Amino acid sequence: MKLGKVEFCHFLQIIGLFLCLSGMSQAELSRSRSKPYFQAGRPRTKRSWVWNQFFVLEEYMGSDPLYVGKLHSDVDKGDGSIKYILSGEGASSIFIIDENTGDIHATKRLDREEQAYYTLRAQALDRLTNKPVEPESEFVIKIQDINDNEPKFLDGPYTAGVPEMSPVGTSVVQVTATDADDPTYGNSARVVYSILQGQPYFSVEPKTGVIKTALPNMDREAKDQYLLVIQAKDMVGQNGGLSGTTSVTVTLTDVNDNPPRFPRRSYQYNVPESLPVASVVARIKAADADVGPNAEMEYKIVDGDGLGVFKISVDKDTQEGIITIQKELDFEAKTSYTLRIEASNKHVDPRFLSLGPFSDMTTVKIIVEDVDEPPVFSSHLYSMEVSEATQVGNIIGTVTAHDPDSSNSPVRYSIDRNTDLERYFNIDANSGVITTAKSLDRETNAVHNITVLAMESQNPSQIGRGYVAITILDINDNAPEFAMDYETTVCENAQPGQIIQKISAVDKDEPSNGHQFYFSLTADAANNHNFSLKDNKDNTASVLTRRNGFRRQEQSVYYLPIFIVDSGSPSLSSTNTLTIRVCDCDADGIAQTCNAEAYILPAGLSTGALIAILACVLTLLGDQLDH
């Protein structure tokens, strides 16, 4: 059978340890002829037993039990009268003892990494009486380590990051390998690190496992990720040592080491003049090889003849510069604009200013294209006035519109009938003159808002819109009248000169100087003896009693005609009737009842008498019915 390097190394370790232990056993045997002993280690006398620590090599693969050591008591004369007994951890299952000789053997393969030592107890008994001839003694069998475990990276594989352009020697990450072998014995657990893959970019410190950069100016934009393979080898890296590996993925993180640059020195865009305000004209972008915040841009218009017409902002998602319209474009006024635009990094790293400047300039030319525009009115809103007394067909005013694309192109006018459903107005198709089409009434509609359409004769689909507000001026064509339907009362006990009602008037007209009303009784009622009227000169009037002694039985209701005149020119008037009911009132003048009594009881006739009379009448009527 041919042994490999590792197996050969294990074989030599086992042979060496075996020879060492055998030598110790012979030495102890030679000294213990005059006193009891345990085989290995430094003896400590306890009564007639010698307390020792045994050693046994792990991973023994032989077919015969492995000799561990020997127990002996000075009471034992070699005549077979003494019997040795073993108890404790692994007794009988792992460790057996020859009860006659005290020889201890291991019957199973032992692994120090599973259990490093075993604690057992030994007894020497008289074979005939089975009684102890020595006190029970405890001892330890320690498992001797061999290098049978390779180093392992329990936390691997690793990922780490380091800024690009970092100086040589910048720490990236520390890797750690563990070895299950005994760190207190030999070099089996002493690990040395080395790099198998990742040079010449990175290195690793042999003792600590710290990975560092080994080359300057590593550029993320050239290569952003590296795969390293790190080896950990025990036996201080010597031949025959066991090894383990792990991978480390190192990513170069971005720094702002690339200035923004426009791909072109100039751009040109064509836009129609009809493009609405706030519309996007163009999107431009300065290239930047950096990423994230290091590639964030700022754009601004630094020069040109379109500073007030256009603006530029940044799209935060794409870092593009968005050029938009701020004012309406007019091909007839200006056909092109030139803008000087600067792009700059929002976050500049002072360490890399020597690679700058971190800004760039470009020129953007915007060509305004002509479009067939609808006619444009000379005013956005026309205000006109007309009297409500004007005759049908009278001129109210004129609107004018022109074709902005051609000064000689004729325009035709019309009224949008959705804004003049009653067709109060007409417009001359050629001149734009607006006239009345029917009688107007300010009290029905004081202001008419109409839309006038202007169409190109050569292209009727191009329609412009103008707006006309026609205010109807008032004339005095409405007579004044009571402000409400008045109905008042007068107490039977009212005194002469008592005010029983205050009245006011309204008028649908709206004179420029306000209303002024005049109140009086009609000529027929002026000399009545019951009531009078006083004009208060404030557009109100008061109704007063002229006498006392009103009686419901005599007259329960009075109708008082009142004449009202306005101050218009010419003035208008109306007669309004005030209804006055006579009522029975309490001491405070509060009406209790206003109904006229149908029958007046004779004086002195009691209620009982009336009931008796009614009973007699009913009796007589009953007799007549019987006959």
C-alpha positions in Angstrom: 0.0 0.0 0.0 1.3 3.4 -1.0 1.0 6.2 1.6 0.3 9.9 0.7 2.1 12.8 2.4 -0.7 13.3 4.9 -1.0 9.6 5.8 2.7 9.2 6.0 2.9 12.2 8.4 0.2 10.7 10.6 2.1 7.4 10.6 5.3 9.0 11.7 3.5 10.8 14.5 1.9 7.6 15.8 5.2 5.7 15.7 7.0 8.5 17.5 4.4 8.8 20.2 4.3 5.0 20.6 8.1 4.8 21.1 7.9 7.7 23.6 5.2 6.0 25.7 7.0 2.6 25.5 10.1 4.2 26.8 8.2 5.7 29.7 6.6 2.4 30.5 9.9 0.6 30.6 11.3 3.3 32.9 8.4 3.1 35.3 8.6 -0.8 35.3 12.2 -0.7 36.2 11.5 1.7 39.1 8.4 0.0 40.4 9.8 -3.3 41.4 10.0 -2.1 45.0 6.7 0.0 45.1 3.2 0.0 43.5 2.7 2.3 40.5 0.6 3.6 37.6 2.5 3.4 34.4 2.8 6.9 32.8 3.5 10.4 34.0 4.9 11.8 37.2 3.9 9.6 40.2 2.3 11.0 43.3 2.2 8.5 46.2 -1.2 8.0 47.9 -1.0 5.2 50.4 0.2 2.2 48.5 -1.2 3.4 45.1 0.7 5.6 42.7 -1.7 8.2 41.1 -0.8 8.8 37.4 -2.1 10.3 34.2 -2.2 8.0 31.1 -1.9 9.1 27.5 -3.3 7.3 24.5 -3.0 8.3 20.9 -6.3 9.3 19.0 -7.3 7.8 15.7 -5.6 4.4 16.3 -6.6 2.2 13.4 -4.9 -1.1 14.4 -6.8 -4.4 14.6 -5.5 -5.3 18.1 -6.6 -3.4 21.3 -4.3 -0.4 21.9 -2.2 -0.8 25.1 -2.8 2.2 27.4 -0.9 1.3 30.6 -0.7 -0.9 33.7 -2.1 -0.7 37.3 -0.2 -2.5 40.1 -0.4 -2.6 43.9 2.6 -3.5 46.1 0.3 -5.9 47.9 0.3 -8.0 44.7 3.0 -10.7 45.1 2.3 -12.1 41.6 0.6 -15.2 43.0 -2.8 -14.4 41.4 -4.4 -13.5 44.8 -5.1 -9.9 43.7 -7.9 -9.0 41.2 -7.9 -5.5 39.5 -11.3 -3.8 38.6 -11.8 -0.7 36.4 -14.9 1.6 36.6 -15.9 5.1 35.4 -16.1 6.8 31.9 -15.7 4.2 29.2 -14.9 1.3 31.5 -15.7 -2.0 29.7 -17.1 -0.2 26.7 -13.9 1.5 25.6 -11.2 0.5 28.2 -10.7 -3.0 29.5 -8.3 -4.3 32.2 -6.7 -7.6 32.7 -7.8 -8.4 36.2 -4.7 -10.5 36.9 -2.0 -8.2 35.5 -3.7 -4.8 35.6 -2.9 -4.1 32.0 -5.3 -1.5 30.4 -6.2 -1.6 26.7 -8.4 0.6 24.5 -10.7 -1.4 22.3 -12.2 1.4 20.1 -10.8 4.2 18.0 -10.7 7.4 20.0 -11.2 11.0 18.8 -9.8 13.8 20.9 -12.2 16.3 19.2 -15.1 14.3 20.5 -13.8 13.7 24.1 -10.3 14.9 25.2 -10.0 12.8 28.4 -11.7 10.0 30.4 -11.9 9.8 34.2 -11.8 6.3 35.7 -11.5 4.6 39.1 -9.3 1.5 39.9 -9.7 -1.1 42.7 -7.4 -3.9 43.9 -9.5 -6.7 45.5 -8.6 -9.9 47.4 -9.6 -12.6 45.0 -10.8 -14.9 47.8 -12.6 -12.5 50.1 -13.5 -9.9 47.3 -12.5 -7.2 49.7 -10.4 -4.2 48.8 -6.7 -4.4 49.6 -6.2 -0.8 48.6 -8.5 2.3 48.8 -10.2 3.1 45.4 -8.1 5.5 43.4 -9.2 7.9 40.5 -7.0 8.5 37.4 -7.3 10.2 34.0 -6.7 8.9 30.5 -5.9 11.8 28.2 -6.4 11.5 24.5 -3.2 12.6 22.7 -3.9 14.9 19.7 -2.8 14.2 16.1 -3.2 16.6 13.2 -6.4 15.2 11.8 -8.6 18.3 11.3 -8.1 20.9 8.5 -8.8 24.6 9.2 -12.3 25.7 8.4 -13.8 29.1 7.6 -17.0 29.0 9.5 -18.2 32.4 8.2 -17.3 31.9 4.6 -17.8 32.6 1.8 -17.2 36.3 2.4 -18.4 39.4 0.6 -16.8 42.8 1.2 -16.4 46.2 -0.4 -13.7 48.8 -0.6 -13.7 52.2 -2.3 -12.1 52.3 -5.7 -8.9 54.3 -6.0 -8.0 53.3 -2.4 -4.3 53.5 -1.5 -2.2 50.3 -1.2 -2.7 48.6 2.2 -6.3 49.6 2.7 -8.0 47.0 4.8 -10.9 45.2 3.1 -12.0 42.4 5.4 -10.7 39.9 7.9 -11.2 36.2 7.4 -10.9 33.7 10.3 -10.3 30.0 10.1 -10.7 27.6 13.1 -8.9 24.2 13.6 -10.5 21.6 15.9 -7.1 20.2 16.8 -5.5 20.8 20.2 -4.1 24.3 20.3 -2.0 23.5 23.3 -0.1 20.6 21.7 2.3 21.1 18.9 1.4 23.1 15.7 -1.7 21.2 14.7 -4.0 24.2 15.3 -1.6 27.0 14.4 -2.9 28.5 11.1 -1.2 30.6 8.5 -3.2 32.4 5.7 -2.2 32.8 2.1 -3.9 34.1 -1.1 -4.4 31.6 -3.9 -6.4 33.8 -6.2 -6.7 37.6 -6.4 -3.1 38.7 -6.9 -1.7 41.1 -7.7 -4.7 43.2 -6.6 -5.0 42.0 -3.0 -2.9 40.4 -0.3 -3.6 38.8 3.0 -1.7 39.0 6.3 -0.4 35.5 7.1 -1.1 35.6 10.9 -4.3 37.8 11.1 -6.2 36.9 7.9 -6.7 40.7 7.1 -7.1 41.2 3.4 -5.7 44.5 2.0 -5.4 46.2 -1.3 -2.1 45.5 -3.1 -2.4 47.8 -6.1 -3.1 51.5 -6.3 -5.7 53.2 -8.5 -8.0 50.3 -8.9 -10.8 51.7 -11.1 -14.4 50.5 -10.6 -15.3 51.7 -14.1 -12.7 49.3 -15.5 -13.5 46.4 -13.2 -15.8 46.5 -10.3 -15.6 43.0 -8.7 -12.9 40.5 -7.8 -13.1 36.9 -6.6 -10.4 36.0 -4.1 -9.5 32.5 -2.8 -7.9 32.5 0.6 -6.2 29.4 2.1 -5.7 28.6 5.8 -3.0 25.9 6.5 -2.2 24.4 9.9 1.3 23.2 11.1 2.3 26.9 10.6 2.1 26.3 6.9 4.7 23.6 6.9 4.7 20.6 4.5 2.2 18.0 5.6 -0.1 20.5 7.2 -3.8 20.4 6.4 -5.5 23.3 4.7 -8.9 24.8 4.0 -10.1 27.5 1.6 -12.8 30.1 1.3 -13.8 32.6 -1.3 -14.0 36.4 -0.8 -16.0 38.5 -3.3 -14.7 42.1 -3.2 -16.7 44.8 -4.8 -15.1 48.2 -5.6 -17.6 50.8 -4.4 -17.9 54.0 -6.4 -16.3 57.4 -5.7 -16.8 60.5 -7.7 -13.7 60.3 -9.9 -15.4 60.9 -13.3 -16.5 64.4 -14.4 -19.7 64.7 -16.4 -19.3 65.2 -20.1 -21.9 65.9 -22.8 -21.6 63.5 -25.7 -22.0 66.4 -28.2 -21.0 70.0 -28.2 -24.3 71.2 -29.7 -27.9 70.0 -30.1 -30.7 71.2 -32.3 -34.5 70.6 -31.8 -37.5 71.7 -33.8 -40.8 72.6 -32.0 -44.1 73.8 -33.3 -45.1 77.3 -32.2 -48.4 75.8 -30.9 -46.7 73.7 -28.2 -48.4 74.5 -24.9 -46.6 76.2 -22.0 -44.9 73.6 -19.6 -44.4 71.2 -22.5 -41.1 69.3 -22.8 -39.0 70.6 -25.7 -36.0 68.3 -25.3 -34.1 66.0 -22.9 -30.3 66.1 -22.8 -27.9 64.1 -20.7 -24.3 64.5 -19.7 -22.6 61.1 -19.4 -21.0 60.2 -16.1 -19.3 56.8 -15.5 -20.0 57.0 -11.8 -23.2 55.7 -10.2 -25.6 56.7 -7.5 -25.1 60.0 -5.7 -21.8 60.4 -7.5 -23.6 60.7 -10.8 -26.3 63.1 -9.7 -26.5 66.1 -11.9 -27.5 69.8 -11.8 -28.4 71.6 -15.0 -28.8 75.3 -15.6 -29.1 77.7 -18.5 -26.1 80.1 -18.2 -26.5 82.2 -21.4 -28.5 82.6 -24.6 -31.6 84.5 -25.9 -34.1 82.1 -24.4 -33.5 82.6 -20.7 -37.1 83.8 -20.0 -38.8 81.5 -22.5 -37.3 78.1 -21.5 -36.2 76.5 -18.3 -34.3 73.3 -17.5 -34.8 70.9 -14.6 -33.3 67.5 -13.8 -35.1 64.1 -14.0 -34.0 62.5 -10.7 -34.5 59.0 -12.1 -32.5 59.3 -15.3 -30.4 62.4 -14.4 -31.4 64.0 -17.7 -31.9 67.7 -18.2 -35.5 68.5 -19.2 -36.0 71.7 -21.2 -39.6 73.0 -21.0 -41.4 76.1 -22.3 -42.2 78.9 -19.9 -43.9 81.3 -22.4 -45.9 80.8 -25.5 -43.9 80.5 -28.7 -44.8 82.7 -31.8 -43.1 81.9 -35.1 -44.1 85.3 -36.4 -42.3 87.0 -33.5 -39.1 84.8 -33.3 -38.1 81.8 -35.2 -35.2 80.3 -33.1 -33.5 80.4 -29.7 -30.0 79.5 -28.6 -29.3 78.3 -25.1 -25.9 77.6 -23.3 -26.4 74.8 -20.8 -24.1 73.7 -18.0 -24.2 70.3 -16.4 -22.3 69.7 -13.1 -22.0 67.0 -10.5 -24.2 67.7 -7.4 -21.6 66.0 -5.1 -18.0 66.7 -5.8 -15.2 64.8 -3.9 -12.3 67.2 -3.1 -9.8 64.4 -3.4 -10.3 64.1 -7.2 -10.6 67.8 -8.2 -7.4 67.3 -10.2 -9.4 65.1 -12.6 -12.0 67.9 -13.2 -13.5 70.3 -13.8 -16.6 68.4 -12.7 -18.9 70.3 -15.1 -19.4 70.6 -18.9 -21.1 73.0 -21.3 -23.2 72.4 -24.5 -25.2 74.6 -26.9 -28.9 73.9 -27.6 -30.6 75.5 -30.6 -34.4 75.5 -30.7 -36.1 76.1 -34.1 -39.7 77.3 -33.9 -41.8 75.9 -36.6 -44.8 77.8 -38.1 -48.2 76.2 -37.8 -51.5 77.4 -39.3 -53.0 79.2 -36.4 -56.7 80.3 -36.0 -57.7 84.0 -36.3 -56.8 86.1 -33.2 -59.2 88.7 -31.9 -57.8 92.2 -31.1 -59.1 91.8 -27.6 -59.6 88.8 -25.5 -62.8 90.3 -24.0 -65.0 93.0 -25.4 -67.3 95.0 -23.1 -70.3 96.7 -24.7 -73.4 98.6 -23.4 -76.9 99.1 -24.9 -80.1 100.6 -23.6 -83.0 98.2 -23.0 -85.1 100.7 -25.0 -82.9 100.4 -28.1 -84.7 99.4 -31.3 -84.2 96.1 -33.1 -81.4 96.3 -35.6 -79.4 99.0 -33.8 -75.6 98.6 -33.7 -74.1 97.7 -30.3 -70.4 97.4 -31.2 -67.8 95.8 -33.4 -65.2 93.0 -33.0 -62.2 92.5 -35.1 -59.9 89.5 -35.7 -57.0 88.7 -38.1 -55.1 85.6 -39.3 -51.7 85.7 -37.7 -50.2 83.7 -40.5 -51.3 86.0 -43.3 -52.3 89.6 -42.9 -54.3 89.5 -46.2 -56.4 86.4 -45.4 -60.1 87.4 -44.9 -62.0 86.4 -41.8 -65.7 85.5 -41.4 -67.6 86.1 -38.1 -70.5 84.3 -36.5 -72.1 84.0 -33.0 -71.9 80.7 -31.1 -75.6 80.2 -30.6 -75.0 78.0 -27.6 -74.2 81.3 -25.8 -77.2 83.2 -27.3 -80.1 80.7 -27.3 -82.8 83.4 -27.5 -81.0 85.0 -30.5 -81.0 88.5 -29.1 -78.1 89.5 -31.3 -76.7 89.3 -34.8 -73.2 89.8 -36.3 -72.2 90.8 -39.7 -70.1 88.0 -41.2 -67.7 90.3 -42.9 -67.4 93.4 -40.7 -67.9 91.9 -37.2 -70.6 94.5 -36.4 -73.0 93.3 -33.6 -76.7 94.4 -33.7 -79.8 93.7 -31.7 -82.1 91.0 -33.1 -85.0 91.4 -30.7 -86.2 93.6 -27.9 -84.1 93.6 -24.7 -85.3 93.7 -21.1 -82.7 94.5 -18.4 -85.0 93.1 -15.7 -85.0 89.7 -17.4 -81.3 89.6 -18.2 -79.0 92.4 -17.2 -75.8 91.1 -18.9 -75.4 88.9 -22.0 -72.1 86.9 -22.4 -71.8 85.7 -26.0 -68.9 84.0 -27.8 -68.0 85.3 -31.3 -66.3 82.9 -33.8 -63.8 84.0 -36.4 -63.0 81.5 -39.2 -60.3 81.7 -41.9 -62.0 81.9 -45.3 -59.4 79.6 -46.9 -59.4 77.1 -44.0 -62.7 77.1 -42.1 -61.3 74.5 -39.6 -59.2 77.2 -38.1 -61.6 79.0 -35.7 -60.7 81.7 -33.2 -62.9 82.7 -30.3 -63.6 86.1 -28.9 -65.8 86.9 -25.9 -68.3 89.8 -25.6 -70.0 91.0 -22.5 -73.1 93.1 -23.4 -74.5 95.1 -20.4 -78.2 96.2 -20.8 -78.7 99.8 -19.5 -81.8 100.5 -17.5 -84.8 102.7 -18.4 -87.7 103.6 -16.1 -90.2 101.0 -17.4 -91.5 99.5 -14.2 -93.9 101.2 -11.7 -93.3 101.0 -8.0 -95.4 98.7 -5.8 -95.8 97.5 -2.3 -92.7 95.7 -1.0 -95.1 93.0 0.2 -98.8 92.2 0.5 -99.7 94.3 3.5 -102.7 93.4 5.8 -103.0 95.3 9.1 -105.4 95.6 12.0 -107.0 98.5 13.9 -108.3 98.0 17.5 -111.8 98.9 18.4 -110.4 101.0 21.2 -107.8 102.8 19.0 -107.2 106.5 19.5 -107.0 109.2 16.8 -103.5 109.7 15.3 -102.3 106.2 16.2 -99.9 104.6 13.7 -101.2 101.2 12.7 -98.9 100.3 9.7 -95.6 101.3 8.1 -95.3 100.5 4.4 -92.4 100.6 1.8 -92.1 100.1 -1.9 -90.0 98.3 -4.5 -89.2 99.0 -8.1 -87.6 96.5 -10.6 -85.7 99.4 -12.2 -82.3 100.4 -11.1 -81.8 104.2 -11.5 -78.3 105.5 -11.3 -79.1 107.7 -8.4 -81.1 105.2 -6.5 -84.9 105.1 -5.9 -87.1 107.9 -4.5 -90.7 107.0 -3.8 -93.6 109.3 -3.0 -96.7 108.1 -1.1 -100.2 109.6 -0.9 -103.9 108.5 -0.6 -105.8 108.4 -3.9 -108.2 111.4 -4.6 -111.2 109.2 -3.6 -109.7 108.3 -0.3 -108.0 111.6 0.6 -111.0 113.0 2.6 -112.0 109.7 4.4 -112.7 110.1 8.1 -111.1 106.9 9.2 -107.4 106.9 8.2 -104.7 109.2 7.0 -101.2 108.7 5.3 -97.9 110.3 6.2 -95.0 110.2 3.7 -91.8 109.7 5.8 -89.5 111.0 3.0 -87.3 107.9 3.3 -89.1 105.7 0.9 -91.6 104.6 3.6 -95.0 105.9 4.7 -97.1 105.5 7.9 -100.9 104.8 8.1 -102.6 106.6 11.0 -106.2 106.5 12.5 -108.2 109.7 12.2 -110.9 108.8 14.8 -111.8 106.3 17.5 -114.8 104.2 18.1 -114.2 101.5 15.4 -116.9 98.7 15.7 -116.7 95.3 14.1 -120.5 95.2 14.1 -120.6 98.3 12.0 -117.7 97.5 9.6 -115.2 94.8 10.0 -112.8 95.5 7.1 -111.6 98.7 5.4 -109.8 99.0 2.1 -107.4 102.0 1.8 -106.1 102.8 -1.7 -102.5 104.2 -1.6 -100.8 106.0 -4.6 -97.0 105.4 -5.1 -94.9 107.5 -7.6 -91.2 106.9 -8.5 -88.6 109.6 -9.4 -87.9 108.4 -13.0 -88.2 110.4 -16.1 -90.9 110.1 -17.0 -92.1 109.0 -13.6 -94.3 105.9 -13.2 -96.9 105.2 -10.5 -99.3 102.6 -9.2 -102.2 102.3 -6.8 -101.9 99.6 -4.1 -104.6 98.6 -1.6 -104.0 98.2 2.1 -106.5 95.9 3.8 -107.3 96.9 7.4 -109.3 94.6 9.7 -111.1 95.8 12.9 -110.2 93.7 15.9 -111.0 93.3 19.5 -107.8 94.0 21.4 -106.6 93.6 25.0 -105.3 96.4 27.2 -101.9 96.3 25.5 -103.4 96.7 22.1 -102.9 93.1 21.1 -105.6 91.8 18.7 -107.7 89.0 20.2 -110.3 88.4 17.6 -111.0 90.1 14.3 -114.2 88.2 13.2 -117.5 90.2 13.0 -120.2 88.7 15.4 -123.2 87.3 13.6 -125.7 87.8 16.4 -125.7 90.2 19.3 -127.3 88.9 22.5 -130.0 91.2 24.0 -128.9 93.0 27.1 -129.8 91.2 30.4 -130.7 87.8 28.7 -128.8 85.1 30.4 -127.4 81.9 28.9 -129.9 79.8 30.9 -132.8 81.8 29.5 -131.5 81.2 26.0 -131.3 77.4 26.6 -134.9 77.4 27.9 -136.1 79.2 24.8 -134.2 76.8 22.5 -135.8 73.8 24.4 -139.3 75.2 23.9 -138.7 75.7 20.2 -137.5 72.2 19.8 -140.6 70.9 21.7 -143.0 72.8 19.4 -141.2 71.5 16.3 -141.6 68.0 17.6 -145.3 68.3 18.2 -145.8 69.6 14.7 -143.9 66.6 13.3 -146.2 64.2 15.2 -149.3 65.7 13.7 
